[in-house]
Amino acid sequence: MKKIAIIVNQYHPFIGGTESLAKSLVEKILCNFYEIEIITNPNLSRNKQNYNYKINEINLSDENGLNTIIKDNKYDCCIFFADLHSAHLNIYNLTCNKNICILNIDERTYSVRNAFPKAINNLKKFTKVISYTKDGVANRFLRENNINYVYIQNFSRDILLTEPNPIFEKKIKGLFENQDRKLILYLAAMEERKNQHYVITKLVEQSHLREFNWLFVGPQNNIAYTTKCIEEIKKYNLPVKFVKGFDDVDKLNTLYQISDLVCLTSIAEGMPLVLLEGLSANKPWVSTPVGGVPSSLNDTNTGVILSKVDFSGVELYDSLKQALKITNNNPRDLWSSFYREDLVLEKYKNLIREII
């Protein structure tokens, strides 16, 4: 049986879209045909006994460690999940004949792209480079550097596979004084890139935005940033509540199902998983024009793209109202046609078979 190594910074499906893609690709496709080994950074909460394939935990910034493992194991193919600044993409010496890189670049990384000459040189040597944005900043970077690539869209799980959790639904709705208002879901890690504080300042400036209930959900690793947001909310008594991130899929699905709209106004993105999950849940959306959003979701009539990252409160309010009125198109239809897991994984299966 041929051996494939998966190299990814974090191997945990609740961290983000890249990790979800890695786990689905491994467990639903590759494990059926190949011997799999995951090479990833250590994670104290991971129980390696829960996996029926090898998890090799190393520091991916250790050049000798990564290159030695790949050289000694003689894998038939190595699949890298990487951003341009990823340590392993900047130290790896190609010792495996077949290498695939699934590349994610957002606006922040693109702005300092010339700082990673070794990563750029490595990308030119890969057998295949894959971009999961239709025509985002990653594609622009690849074209500028004459790196051939294949576009395979991102995907999301099917949110409507489960029924809402009634106890959890009641708990979430009970957070708000006025439960009759439309509920806006903002699902993202609490950090500057995700731009929650900017949205909060718009709620302060534009009173109409307080006609909605706002639910911010995500890991709160940046304590200072989270505290700044909470202090602003308390000061102005805004209809905003925070829920920490969690690993319960049924609860996550319930949040999508009970919300009226998915909002994500990041300043930088690849292809936001939260918007695709929102499509699956048949919810309209509002987003800033970042990453692959304009090229993938513009003109689909399933949501509204804001004109710029530093949008006004008036524009945000108008966009929310416009998105909530969308009735002549079904967001889930778009998801079912393009962003279903089985459709995307089949493309990966065929590509990997072609290579090895």
C-alpha positions as CSV (number, residue, x, y, z in Angstrom):
1,M,0.0,0.0,0.0
2,K,1.4,3.4,-0.9
3,K,2.2,5.9,1.9
4,I,1.1,9.5,2.0
5,A,2.2,12.1,4.5
6,I,-0.1,15.0,5.4
7,I,1.8,18.0,6.7
8,V,-0.5,20.5,8.5
9,N,0.2,23.1,11.2
10,Q,-2.8,22.0,13.4
11,Y,-4.7,18.8,13.0
12,H,-8.0,19.6,14.6
13,P,-11.3,20.1,12.6
14,F,-12.7,22.9,14.8
15,I,-9.7,25.3,14.3
16,G,-10.7,26.3,10.8
17,G,-11.4,25.4,7.2
18,T,-7.9,24.2,6.4
19,E,-8.0,21.7,9.2
20,S,-11.5,20.6,8.3
21,L,-10.4,19.9,4.8
22,A,-7.4,18.0,5.9
23,K,-9.3,15.7,8.3
24,S,-12.1,15.0,5.8
25,L,-9.6,14.3,3.0
26,V,-7.8,11.9,5.2
27,E,-10.7,10.0,6.8
28,K,-13.2,10.0,4.0
29,I,-10.9,9.4,1.0
30,L,-7.3,8.7,1.6
31,C,-7.6,6.2,4.4
32,N,-9.5,3.9,2.1
33,F,-6.7,3.6,-0.4
34,Y,-3.4,4.6,1.3
35,E,-1.3,4.3,4.4
36,I,-1.6,7.7,6.0
37,E,0.6,9.6,8.5
38,I,-0.2,13.0,9.8
39,I,2.8,15.3,10.6
40,T,1.7,18.2,12.7
41,N,2.6,20.4,15.6
42,P,2.1,19.0,19.1
43,N,-1.4,19.5,20.7
44,L,-1.8,18.7,24.4
45,S,-5.5,18.1,24.0
46,R,-5.1,15.6,21.2
47,N,-5.6,11.9,22.1
48,K,-3.7,10.1,19.4
49,Q,-5.5,6.9,20.4
50,N,-8.7,8.3,18.8
51,Y,-7.2,8.0,15.3
52,N,-6.8,4.8,13.2
53,Y,-3.7,6.2,11.5
54,K,-0.4,7.6,12.7
55,I,-0.1,11.1,14.2
56,N,3.5,12.2,14.2
57,E,3.9,15.3,16.4
58,I,6.9,17.4,15.8
59,N,7.8,21.1,15.8
60,L,7.2,22.0,12.1
61,S,9.7,24.9,12.4
62,D,12.4,22.3,13.1
63,E,14.1,22.0,9.6
64,N,16.1,18.9,10.4
65,G,13.2,17.2,12.1
66,L,10.7,17.6,9.2
67,N,13.2,16.9,6.4
68,T,14.6,13.8,8.2
69,I,11.2,12.3,8.8
70,I,10.2,12.7,5.2
71,K,13.5,11.4,3.9
72,D,13.6,8.4,6.1
73,N,10.0,7.3,5.5
74,K,10.2,7.4,1.7
75,Y,6.6,8.5,1.3
76,D,5.0,8.1,-2.1
77,C,3.4,11.5,-1.8
78,C,3.5,14.4,0.6
79,I,0.5,16.7,0.9
80,F,1.2,20.1,2.5
81,F,-1.5,22.3,3.9
82,A,0.2,25.7,4.1
83,D,0.0,29.4,4.0
84,L,2.9,31.3,2.4
85,H,4.3,32.1,5.8
86,S,4.0,28.6,7.2
87,A,7.3,27.5,8.7
88,H,7.3,24.1,7.0
89,L,6.9,25.7,3.5
90,N,9.9,27.9,4.2
91,I,12.3,25.2,5.4
92,Y,11.3,22.1,3.5
93,N,13.8,20.6,1.1
94,L,12.0,18.5,-1.5
95,T,13.1,14.9,-1.0
96,C,9.8,13.2,-2.0
97,N,9.2,12.8,-5.7
98,K,5.5,13.7,-5.5
99,N,4.5,16.8,-3.6
100,I,1.2,18.6,-3.4
101,C,0.6,21.9,-1.7
102,I,-2.9,23.1,-0.8
103,L,-2.2,26.8,-0.5
104,N,-4.1,29.4,1.4
105,I,-3.1,33.1,1.2
106,D,-5.1,36.0,2.6
107,E,-4.6,39.7,2.2
108,R,-2.3,40.1,5.1
109,T,0.1,37.4,3.8
110,Y,-0.1,38.8,0.3
111,S,1.0,42.2,1.5
112,V,4.4,40.7,2.7
113,R,4.7,38.0,0.0
114,N,8.2,38.9,-1.0
115,A,9.5,38.0,2.5
116,F,9.3,34.3,1.7
117,P,11.6,33.6,-1.2
118,K,12.3,29.9,-0.2
119,A,8.5,29.2,0.0
120,I,8.1,30.7,-3.4
121,N,11.0,28.6,-4.8
122,N,9.5,25.5,-3.1
123,L,6.1,26.1,-4.7
124,K,7.6,26.2,-8.1
125,K,8.9,22.6,-7.5
126,F,5.7,21.1,-6.3
127,T,4.0,18.5,-8.5
128,K,0.7,20.3,-8.0
129,V,-0.3,23.5,-6.2
130,I,-4.0,23.8,-5.3
131,S,-5.9,27.0,-4.6
132,Y,-9.3,26.7,-3.0
133,T,-10.4,30.2,-4.0
134,K,-11.8,30.8,-7.5
135,D,-9.9,34.0,-8.1
136,G,-8.6,35.4,-4.8
137,V,-5.3,36.7,-3.6
138,A,-3.8,33.2,-3.6
139,N,-4.5,32.9,-7.3
140,R,-3.1,36.4,-7.9
141,F,0.1,35.5,-6.1
142,L,0.5,32.2,-8.0
143,R,0.0,33.9,-11.4
144,E,2.5,36.7,-10.5
145,N,5.1,34.1,-9.7
146,N,4.4,31.8,-12.7
147,I,3.4,28.9,-10.5
148,N,1.0,26.5,-12.2
149,Y,-2.0,25.7,-10.0
150,V,-5.3,23.8,-9.9
151,Y,-8.5,25.3,-8.5
152,I,-10.5,23.0,-6.3
153,Q,-13.2,24.8,-4.3
154,N,-13.5,24.6,-0.5
155,F,-16.5,22.8,1.0
156,S,-18.5,22.7,4.2
157,R,-20.4,20.0,6.1
158,D,-24.1,19.8,5.8
159,I,-25.5,21.9,8.6
160,L,-29.1,20.6,8.1
161,L,-28.1,17.0,8.8
162,T,-29.1,17.5,12.4
163,E,-32.2,19.1,14.1
164,P,-31.7,22.1,16.3
165,N,-30.9,21.3,19.9
166,P,-34.0,22.8,21.7
167,I,-32.3,23.2,25.1
168,F,-29.3,25.0,23.6
169,E,-31.6,27.1,21.3
170,K,-33.6,28.3,24.3
171,K,-30.4,29.1,26.2
172,I,-29.0,31.2,23.3
173,K,-32.2,33.1,22.6
174,G,-32.5,33.7,26.4
175,L,-29.3,35.7,26.3
176,F,-31.2,38.6,24.6
177,E,-33.8,40.9,26.2
178,N,-35.8,41.2,22.9
179,Q,-36.0,37.8,21.4
180,D,-38.2,39.0,18.5
181,R,-35.3,40.7,16.7
182,K,-33.5,39.1,13.8
183,L,-30.4,37.2,15.0
184,I,-27.1,38.0,13.3
185,L,-24.5,35.2,13.7
186,Y,-20.8,36.3,13.6
187,L,-18.8,33.0,13.9
188,A,-15.1,33.7,14.1
189,A,-12.1,33.7,16.4
190,M,-11.9,36.8,18.5
191,E,-8.9,38.6,16.9
192,E,-8.1,41.8,14.9
193,R,-8.2,40.0,11.6
194,K,-11.9,39.0,12.1
195,N,-12.8,42.6,12.8
196,Q,-15.4,42.2,15.5
197,H,-14.5,45.4,17.3
198,Y,-15.0,47.5,14.1
199,V,-18.5,46.1,13.9
200,I,-19.1,47.1,17.5
201,T,-18.0,50.6,16.8
202,K,-20.5,50.8,13.9
203,L,-23.3,49.7,16.3
204,V,-22.3,52.6,18.6
205,E,-22.4,55.0,15.6
206,Q,-25.4,53.7,13.8
207,S,-28.4,53.2,16.0
208,H,-30.4,51.2,13.4
209,L,-27.9,48.4,13.7
210,R,-29.2,47.9,17.2
211,E,-32.5,46.7,15.7
212,F,-30.7,43.3,15.5
213,N,-29.4,40.8,18.1
214,W,-25.8,40.1,17.5
215,L,-24.2,36.8,18.5
216,F,-20.4,36.6,18.4
217,V,-19.1,33.0,18.6
218,G,-15.5,31.8,18.5
219,P,-12.3,31.1,20.4
220,Q,-11.3,33.9,22.7
221,N,-7.5,33.4,22.7
222,N,-6.8,37.1,22.4
223,I,-7.9,38.2,25.8
224,A,-7.0,41.9,25.4
225,Y,-9.0,42.1,22.2
226,T,-12.0,40.3,23.6
227,T,-11.9,42.5,26.7
228,K,-11.9,45.6,24.6
229,C,-15.0,44.4,22.7
230,I,-16.9,43.5,25.9
231,E,-16.1,46.8,27.6
232,E,-17.5,48.7,24.6
233,I,-20.6,46.6,24.6
234,K,-21.3,47.2,28.3
235,K,-20.6,50.9,28.0
236,Y,-23.2,51.4,25.3
237,N,-25.6,48.6,26.4
238,L,-25.4,47.0,22.9
239,P,-27.5,44.0,21.9
240,V,-24.4,41.8,21.5
241,K,-23.6,38.6,23.3
242,F,-20.5,36.4,23.2
243,V,-20.3,32.6,23.3
244,K,-16.9,30.9,23.5
245,G,-15.9,28.5,20.8
246,F,-16.7,24.8,21.4
247,D,-16.3,21.5,19.7
248,D,-19.9,20.3,19.8
249,V,-21.1,20.0,16.2
250,D,-24.7,19.8,17.1
251,K,-24.5,23.1,19.0
252,L,-22.7,24.8,16.1
253,N,-25.3,23.5,13.7
254,T,-28.0,24.9,16.0
255,L,-26.5,28.3,15.9
256,Y,-26.7,28.4,12.2
257,Q,-30.2,27.1,12.1
258,I,-31.7,29.6,14.6
259,S,-29.9,32.6,13.1
260,D,-31.4,34.7,10.5
261,L,-28.2,35.8,8.8
262,V,-24.5,35.0,8.8
263,C,-22.2,38.1,8.9
264,L,-18.4,38.1,8.5
265,T,-16.6,41.3,8.0
266,S,-12.9,40.2,8.2
267,I,-10.1,42.3,6.9
268,A,-8.4,39.2,5.4
269,E,-9.6,35.8,4.4
270,G,-8.9,32.8,2.1
271,M,-12.4,31.3,1.4
272,P,-14.4,31.7,4.6
273,L,-15.8,28.4,5.8
274,V,-18.4,30.1,7.9
275,L,-20.1,31.5,4.7
276,L,-20.2,28.1,3.1
277,E,-21.7,26.6,6.2
278,G,-24.2,29.4,6.2
279,L,-25.1,28.5,2.6
280,S,-25.6,24.9,3.7
281,A,-28.0,26.1,6.4
282,N,-29.9,28.1,3.8
283,K,-29.0,31.5,5.4
284,P,-28.2,34.7,3.6
285,W,-24.9,36.4,4.4
286,V,-23.1,39.7,4.5
287,S,-19.3,39.9,4.0
288,T,-16.5,42.2,3.3
289,P,-14.9,41.9,-0.2
290,V,-12.0,39.7,1.0
291,G,-10.3,36.5,-0.2
292,G,-12.3,34.4,-2.6
293,V,-15.6,35.9,-1.6
294,P,-16.1,38.4,-4.5
295,S,-15.1,35.8,-7.2
296,S,-17.0,32.9,-5.7
297,L,-20.2,34.5,-4.3
298,N,-20.7,37.7,-6.2
299,D,-23.8,37.6,-8.4
300,T,-25.1,34.5,-6.7
301,N,-28.0,36.5,-5.2
302,T,-27.5,34.6,-1.9
303,G,-26.0,37.5,0.1
304,V,-24.4,41.0,0.0
305,I,-20.7,42.0,-0.4
306,L,-19.8,45.2,1.3
307,S,-18.0,47.8,-0.8
308,K,-14.8,47.8,1.3
309,V,-13.3,46.7,4.5
310,D,-13.7,50.0,6.3
311,F,-17.5,50.1,5.6
312,S,-19.8,52.6,7.2
313,G,-22.5,51.8,9.7
314,V,-25.1,52.9,7.2
315,E,-23.8,50.5,4.5
316,L,-23.7,47.6,6.9
317,Y,-27.3,48.3,8.0
318,D,-28.5,48.6,4.4
319,S,-26.7,45.4,3.4
320,L,-28.2,43.4,6.3
321,K,-31.7,44.6,5.4
322,Q,-31.1,43.8,1.7
323,A,-29.7,40.3,2.4
324,L,-32.6,39.5,4.7
325,K,-35.0,40.3,1.9
326,I,-33.4,37.8,-0.5
327,T,-36.2,35.3,-1.3
328,N,-35.9,34.5,-5.0
329,N,-32.8,32.3,-4.6
330,N,-32.0,29.5,-2.3
331,P,-28.5,29.7,-0.6
332,R,-28.6,25.9,0.0
333,D,-29.0,25.3,-3.8
334,L,-25.7,27.1,-4.4
335,W,-24.0,25.0,-1.7
336,S,-25.5,21.8,-3.0
337,S,-24.3,22.5,-6.5
338,F,-20.7,23.6,-5.7
339,Y,-19.7,23.3,-2.1
340,R,-20.8,19.9,-1.0
341,E,-18.2,17.8,0.7
342,D,-18.6,14.7,-1.6
343,L,-18.3,16.8,-4.8
344,V,-15.0,18.4,-3.6
345,L,-13.4,15.3,-2.2
346,E,-14.1,13.4,-5.4
347,K,-12.0,16.0,-7.2
348,Y,-9.1,15.5,-4.7
349,K,-9.4,11.7,-5.0
350,N,-9.1,11.9,-8.8
351,L,-6.2,14.4,-8.7
352,I,-4.2,12.3,-6.1
353,R,-4.8,9.1,-8.1
354,E,-3.5,10.9,-11.2
355,I,-0.3,11.9,-9.5
356,I,0.7,8.8,-7.6
